[in-house]
């Protein structure tokens, strides 16, 4: 009888670690380490203390990490711009994760803030962000959202369609305000797929073709209540390297140069999308290198065209808050699952899941995981971390090697969850969203309260009383 060889279930990029308890530095906040008892510690607060105080699941944000990354982006782009005789503005992309605490941290480190809904705008305003330092994005800004943005004096509105131009024009005509705007364009560069080929029409909901943008700018310049500041372009997310930014900037500068015939254009916004490390094989470009090379590319493009280098703007989000976040879970069950090939995988079920981290299900995103309450003693076992939801796609970490003795009651930590996890969270299966705590200097504090079952029931109009729900 001939037996088929056992086929590994692990992807080629995942290497069996010598120590399945070791922390890959690029994936974790700089403060993350194991204490004398091998307990994971972040911001000088142990995982066991955090779980005991706040429960699990729990999103932990290292305040010092957020501040350091915000400061690094501000300083790096400021220095790079100054080296070429211009200035730079760095906006924190609030869609990554926004709370009043985050807004205060990044603005205190010199950043502006991007929002894309009325809700995000109100959070930024509640945090005390100067409206003049807010940019308002979105492909479908309602009239009421535009009215609110103009009313509070938002610094820039990024126009996404000709309809929005008329909406803003109507509001400014009625109020007498003058609103500064950018026009979002599609350069045809898709950096996350390394596809730099332009197409006649971009098949996506954001932005305008170059031809449509020319018409839009001409219309903006006709409206007394609108002031055209410049062009905006965003090429993707989780981008490593600068090739995509360089190519996109070159194309946008062609349109920028053409539009100069109609008047000054003081600003060029090249968006964000800077990547971070989610696994040990990810190798993000250092911030200082990104800034120097991107600004140099734009400066060279302007020089070759004989035009003045404008003020430059950038919009990092994930790259500021992503690595600062670590989610703690408690392991509920484990089981080994064998497949027809003879290979097996250890399924580790935790008390959260796709309701607090939808990125794996939505995008096939890869994450890492480590035991947090102790160091495991078992040999590395190929594991899949899954949630508690009634969904086969409820996967938190698709592929990881964990100590084979991982057991119910252990705390498990998933790093690099600061961006888009809380923002995309839901109440699927009526699971309350977890609290979010900040750690700094040995202390933890709640910055976003977790939900309770009572909170969920309070929204159900068919329930006349919440008595007995506790």
C-alpha positions in Angstrom: 0.0 0.0 0.0 1.4 3.4 -1.0 0.9 6.3 1.4 0.7 9.8 0.1 3.2 12.2 1.7 2.0 14.4 4.4 1.4 17.9 3.0 2.2 20.8 5.3 -0.7 23.2 6.0 1.7 26.0 6.7 2.2 28.7 4.0 5.7 28.9 2.6 6.4 32.2 4.3 5.8 30.9 7.8 8.9 29.5 9.4 8.9 27.2 12.4 10.4 29.3 15.2 13.2 28.2 17.4 11.2 29.7 20.3 7.4 30.1 19.9 7.4 32.5 22.8 9.8 35.0 21.2 8.5 38.5 20.2 9.4 39.8 16.8 10.3 43.4 17.5 8.9 45.0 14.3 5.4 43.5 15.0 5.1 44.7 18.6 5.2 48.1 20.4 8.7 49.0 21.4 7.8 48.6 25.1 6.6 45.0 24.7 8.6 42.4 26.5 8.3 39.4 28.8 8.8 40.1 32.5 10.7 38.0 35.0 7.8 35.6 35.1 7.5 35.4 31.3 4.3 37.4 31.2 3.9 39.8 28.3 4.1 43.4 29.4 3.2 46.5 27.4 3.8 50.1 28.6 5.0 48.5 31.9 1.6 46.9 32.5 1.4 43.1 32.4 -1.1 41.3 30.3 -2.4 39.4 33.4 -3.0 42.7 35.2 -4.8 44.2 32.2 -7.1 41.2 31.8 -7.8 41.1 35.6 -8.7 44.8 35.6 -10.5 45.2 32.3 -11.5 41.7 31.2 -11.1 40.2 27.7 -11.2 40.6 24.8 -9.3 43.9 25.3 -7.6 46.2 22.8 -4.5 47.7 24.4 -2.9 50.8 22.9 0.6 51.9 23.9 0.4 55.7 24.1 4.1 56.2 23.9 4.2 54.2 20.6 1.4 56.2 19.0 3.1 59.5 20.0 6.6 58.3 18.9 5.3 57.3 15.5 3.3 60.5 15.0 6.3 62.5 16.0 8.5 60.6 13.6 6.2 61.2 10.7 5.9 64.9 11.5 9.7 65.4 11.9 10.7 63.2 9.0 8.4 64.9 6.4 9.1 68.3 7.9 12.8 67.8 7.5 12.6 66.3 4.0 10.4 69.2 2.8 12.7 71.8 4.3 15.7 70.2 2.5 14.0 71.1 -0.7 12.7 74.6 0.3 9.1 73.8 1.1 7.0 72.7 4.0 4.9 69.6 4.8 1.7 68.9 6.5 1.0 65.5 8.0 -2.6 64.4 8.7 -3.6 61.5 10.9 -6.0 59.4 8.9 -8.8 59.0 11.5 -10.4 56.0 9.7 -7.6 53.8 11.1 -8.9 54.4 14.6 -10.3 57.6 16.1 -11.1 58.5 19.7 -10.7 61.8 21.5 -7.6 60.4 23.2 -6.0 59.5 19.9 -6.9 62.8 18.4 -5.2 64.6 21.3 -2.1 62.5 21.2 -1.5 63.1 17.5 -2.3 66.8 17.5 0.0 67.3 20.5 2.7 65.7 18.3 2.1 68.2 15.5 -0.3 66.4 13.2 -3.5 67.5 11.6 -6.5 65.1 11.4 -8.4 63.6 8.5 -12.1 62.6 8.9 -14.6 61.2 6.4 -17.9 61.3 8.2 -19.9 63.6 10.5 -19.2 61.2 13.4 -15.5 61.3 12.9 -15.7 65.1 12.6 -17.5 65.4 15.9 -15.0 63.2 17.7 -12.2 65.4 16.4 -14.0 68.5 17.5 -14.8 67.0 20.9 -11.1 66.4 21.3 -10.4 70.1 20.8 -8.8 69.7 17.3 -8.6 73.1 15.6 -11.1 72.8 12.7 -8.6 74.6 10.4 -6.4 71.6 10.9 -9.0 69.1 9.8 -9.5 67.6 6.3 -12.8 66.1 5.3 -12.8 63.1 3.0 -15.5 60.8 1.6 -17.1 59.9 -1.7 -20.7 60.8 -0.6 -20.7 63.8 1.8 -24.3 64.7 2.5 -25.5 68.2 2.4 -25.8 68.2 6.2 -22.2 67.0 6.6 -21.0 69.7 4.3 -23.0 72.3 6.1 -21.5 71.2 9.4 -18.0 71.2 8.0 -18.3 74.7 6.6 -20.0 76.0 9.7 -17.2 74.9 12.0 -14.5 76.1 9.6 -12.9 72.8 8.4 -9.6 73.6 6.8 -10.1 71.5 3.6 -12.8 69.5 2.0 -11.5 66.9 -0.4 -13.9 67.0 -3.4 -14.7 63.6 -4.9 -17.3 64.4 -7.5 -18.9 67.3 -9.4 -22.0 66.9 -7.4 -20.1 67.7 -4.2 -18.8 70.9 -5.8 -22.3 72.1 -6.3 -23.3 71.1 -2.8 -20.4 73.0 -1.3 -21.1 76.0 -3.6 -24.7 76.1 -2.4 -23.7 76.1 1.2 -21.1 78.8 0.8 -23.5 81.0 -1.2 -26.1 80.7 1.6 -23.6 81.3 4.4 -21.1 83.7 2.8 -18.2 81.5 3.8 -15.2 80.7 1.6 -14.3 77.0 1.7 -10.9 75.6 0.7 -11.0 72.4 -1.3 -8.8 69.8 -2.9 -9.8 67.6 -5.8 -9.1 63.9 -5.5 -7.8 62.2 -8.7 -6.9 58.7 -9.7 -3.4 58.4 -11.0 -3.8 54.8 -12.2 -1.2 53.5 -9.8 -2.2 50.6 -7.5 0.8 50.2 -5.2 -0.5 47.3 -3.2 -0.5 45.1 -6.3 2.6 46.6 -7.8 0.6 47.4 -10.9 1.8 50.8 -12.2 -0.2 50.6 -15.5 -2.6 53.4 -16.1 -6.1 52.7 -17.3 -8.5 55.0 -19.2 -11.0 54.9 -16.3 -10.4 53.8 -12.8 -13.1 51.3 -11.8 -13.5 52.4 -8.2 -15.7 54.7 -6.2 -13.1 57.3 -5.1 -11.7 60.3 -7.1 -11.9 61.5 -10.7 -10.1 60.9 -13.9 -7.6 63.5 -14.9 -10.0 64.8 -17.6 -12.9 65.1 -15.2 -10.6 66.7 -12.6 -9.7 69.5 -15.1 -13.4 70.2 -15.6 -14.0 70.1 -11.8 -11.1 72.6 -11.1 -12.4 75.0 -13.8 -15.8 74.9 -12.1 -14.3 75.5 -8.6 -12.4 78.5 -9.9 -15.6 80.0 -11.1 -17.3 79.8 -7.7 -16.7 82.8 -5.4 -17.2 80.7 -2.2 -14.6 78.0 -3.2 -10.8 78.2 -3.1 -8.9 75.6 -5.0 -5.8 74.5 -3.0 -4.6 71.6 -5.1 -4.9 67.9 -6.0 -5.2 64.8 -3.8 -4.2 61.3 -4.7 -4.2 58.0 -2.7 -2.7 54.9 -4.2 -3.6 52.1 -1.8 -2.9 50.6 1.6 -0.2 48.6 3.4 2.5 49.9 0.9 6.2 49.0 1.3 8.8 51.0 -0.6 8.4 54.3 -2.5 8.2 53.2 -6.1 4.4 53.5 -6.2 4.5 57.0 -4.6 7.2 58.1 -7.0 5.2 56.9 -10.1 1.9 58.4 -8.9 3.5 61.7 -8.0 5.0 61.9 -11.5 1.6 61.5 -13.1 -0.2 63.8 -10.8 2.5 66.5 -11.4 1.6 66.4 -15.1 -1.9 67.5 -14.3 -0.7 69.9 -11.6 1.5 71.6 -14.2 -1.4 71.8 -16.7 -3.7 73.4 -14.1 -1.1 76.1 -13.2 -2.2 77.9 -16.3 -5.4 78.8 -14.5 -3.8 80.1 -11.3 -1.6 79.2 -8.4 -1.8 75.7 -6.8 -0.2 75.9 -3.4 -0.7 72.3 -2.2 -0.2 68.7 -3.3 -1.5 65.9 -1.1 -0.1 62.4 -1.9 -2.3 60.5 0.7 -1.1 57.7 2.9 -1.1 53.9 2.8 2.3 53.4 4.5 2.7 49.8 5.6 3.5 48.1 8.9 4.7 44.7 10.0 2.0 42.2 10.8 4.2 39.1 10.6 7.9 38.3 10.9 8.4 38.4 7.2 7.0 41.9 6.7 9.7 44.6 6.1 8.2 48.1 6.1 10.3 51.0 4.9 11.6 53.2 7.7 9.7 56.4 8.1 12.8 58.6 7.6 13.6 56.9 4.3 10.0 57.1 3.1 9.9 60.8 3.7 13.3 61.6 2.2 12.8 59.6 -1.0 9.2 60.6 -1.7 9.8 64.3 -1.2 13.0 64.1 -3.3 11.0 62.4 -6.1 8.4 65.2 -6.1 11.1 67.9 -6.0 12.9 66.3 -8.9 9.6 66.1 -10.8 8.9 69.8 -10.3 12.5 70.8 -11.2 12.3 68.8 -14.5 9.0 70.5 -15.3 10.3 74.0 -14.3 7.5 74.5 -11.7 7.6 75.5 -8.1 7.5 72.7 -5.5 4.2 73.1 -3.6 3.5 72.5 0.0 3.2 68.7 0.4 0.7 66.8 2.5 0.6 63.2 3.6 -2.0 61.1 5.5 -0.6 58.2 7.5 -3.0 56.3 9.7 -2.2 52.6 10.1 1.6 53.4 10.3 0.9 55.6 13.4 -1.6 53.5 15.4 -1.3 50.0 14.0 1.7 48.7 15.8 0.7 50.4 19.0 -2.3 48.1 19.4 -2.3 44.6 20.9 -5.5 42.6 21.5 -5.7 40.3 24.5 -8.0 37.2 24.4 -8.6 34.3 26.7 -8.4 30.9 25.2 -11.6 28.9 25.6 -11.0 25.6 23.8 -8.3 23.9 21.7 -8.6 21.0 19.4 -6.4 19.3 16.9 -7.9 18.9 13.4 -6.4 16.3 11.0 -7.0 16.6 7.3 -6.9 14.0 4.5 -3.3 14.6 3.7 -2.3 13.5 7.2 -1.3 16.9 8.3 -2.9 18.5 11.3 -3.6 22.0 12.7 -4.3 23.1 16.2 -7.5 25.2 16.5 -7.3 27.7 19.3 -10.7 29.3 20.1 -10.7 32.7 21.9 -13.4 34.8 23.5 -13.5 37.4 20.7 -13.3 37.1 16.9 -14.4 38.7 13.7 -16.6 41.2 15.7 -13.4 42.9 17.1 -11.1 42.0 14.2 -12.8 41.7 10.8 -9.6 42.2 8.7 -8.8 38.5 8.4 -12.3 37.7 7.1 -12.6 40.8 4.9 -9.1 41.0 3.4 -7.4 37.7 4.1 -5.1 39.7 6.4 -2.3 37.9 8.2 -1.6 38.4 11.9 0.7 37.0 14.5 0.0 35.7 18.0 1.8 34.8 21.2 0.9 33.4 24.6 0.7 36.4 27.0 0.1 35.0 30.5 3.1 32.7 30.4 5.7 31.1 28.3 4.7 27.9 26.7 6.8 24.8 27.1 5.4 22.7 24.3 7.0 22.3 20.9 5.9 24.7 18.2 2.5 23.6 16.8 0.9 25.0 13.6 -2.2 26.8 14.9 -5.2 28.8 13.7 -6.7 31.3 16.2 -10.4 31.4 15.7 -13.3 33.3 17.3 -16.5 32.4 19.0 -18.9 33.5 16.2 -21.2 31.2 14.3 -19.2 31.6 11.1 -16.6 29.4 9.5 -14.7 32.4 8.3 -14.3 33.7 11.9 -10.6 33.6 11.9 -8.4 35.9 13.9 -4.9 34.5 13.0 -4.9 32.2 10.0 -1.4 30.7 10.3 0.9 30.8 13.4 3.2 28.5 15.4 2.2 28.5 19.1 3.5 26.4 21.9 1.8 23.0 21.7 0.7 23.2 25.3 -1.6 26.2 24.8 -4.6 25.6 27.0 -8.0 26.9 28.1 -7.5 29.9 30.4 -4.3 31.1 28.8 -4.1 34.7 27.6 -3.3 35.1 24.0 -2.0 38.4 22.5 -2.4 39.4 18.8 -0.2 42.4 17.9 -0.6 45.1 15.3 -4.3 45.5 15.9 -4.4 49.2 16.5 -5.6 50.1 13.0 -8.9 49.2 11.5 -9.8 46.5 14.1 -11.8 48.8 16.4 -13.0 50.9 13.5 -14.5 47.9 11.8 -15.8 46.2 14.9 -19.5 45.0 15.1 -22.0 43.3 17.3 -22.2 40.2 15.2 -24.0 37.5 17.1 -24.9 40.2 19.7 -21.4 40.2 21.1 -20.6 43.5 22.9 -17.6 45.4 21.6 -14.6 45.3 23.9 -13.1 48.2 25.8 -10.0 50.0 24.6 -7.4 51.0 27.1 -4.3 53.1 26.9 -1.1 52.0 28.7 1.7 54.3 29.7 4.3 54.4 32.5 2.9 51.4 34.3 -0.7 52.5 34.3 -3.8 51.6 32.2 -6.9 53.7 31.6 -10.0 53.2 29.6 -10.2 55.5 26.6 -13.3 53.8 25.0 -15.7 52.0 27.2 -16.7 48.5 26.4 -20.3 47.6 25.7 -22.5 45.4 27.9 -25.5 43.2 27.1 -27.7 45.9 28.6 -26.2 48.3 26.0 -27.2 45.9 23.2 -30.7 45.4 24.6 -31.2 49.1 25.0 -31.3 49.6 21.3 -34.0 47.0 20.7 -37.3 48.9 20.5 -39.2 45.7 21.1 -38.0 45.4 24.6 -40.2 47.4 27.1 -37.8 46.9 30.0 -34.3 45.8 30.6 -34.9 44.3 34.0 -33.4 40.9 34.3 -31.0 41.4 31.4 -28.0 41.7 33.7 
